[in-house]
Amino acid sequence: MERTDILELMSTLKLYGMRAAYDEVMTTGIKRRHEPPRIVGDLLSAEIAEKQARWLCQDNRMARERGRG
């Protein structure tokens, strides 16, 4: 599967963290000869980090809105 197809599928599935980290994780994985499970794990970790960051931003936004009310 081509890179563009993979990135498109990640966007369709709303895996924005994986999409953002894809090139770096793949480049590092290939250079260091990581096994596929390690590469997938790194992509999943990037996705979790992105979702947590988005959740914190949303939580802060909600707290500011409650403070105005």
N, C-alpha and C positions, 0 to 999 in steps of 0.2 A: 504494500500500500504506500502511496506517495505521501510525503510530508504534508502537502496542502490538504489532502483527503483526511489525514489524521487530525489536523488542526480544525478543520471544518466539523468533524464529528465531535471533537471536544467542545466546540462552541455550541453545537446543537444540544449536547447533553449538559450544557451550562457548567462545564469543568474549566472555569476561567483560570484557576490557579495552575492546573496542569498545563493549560495552553501557554500561559506566560512562562512557565519554567521548562517547557519541552526542549527547546534548542540547547539550553545550558546543560540540562540533565543528560540529554543524548550525547552531546559532545564530550562531557566529562566521563560518562559511562563507557563510551567507545575508546577514549584515550587510555583509561585505566583498566580496560577489559573487564568491566563489571558484568556479572551474570544478569540475565533478564529480570529475575525476581528483585534484584537490587535496584535496577532502573525503574521498575514499576513501583517499588516502595518509595523511591525518591519522588516520583511524580505524585503519588498519593499523599506524601508528606507535604508537598507544595500545595496541593489542593486543600488539605486540612488547614494549613497556615493561612491561606487566602480566605477561607470561609470564616475562620476565627477573627481575622482582621476586619472583615466585612461586618460580622456580628457585633464586634466592639464599636465600630463606627455607628452602626444603627442604634445600639444601646445608648451611646453618648448623645446621639441626636434626640432620642426619645426622652432622655433625662433633661436635656436643655428645654425641650418643648413643655415638659411637666413643670419646670421651674418658672416658665412664663405665665402659665395658666393661673 
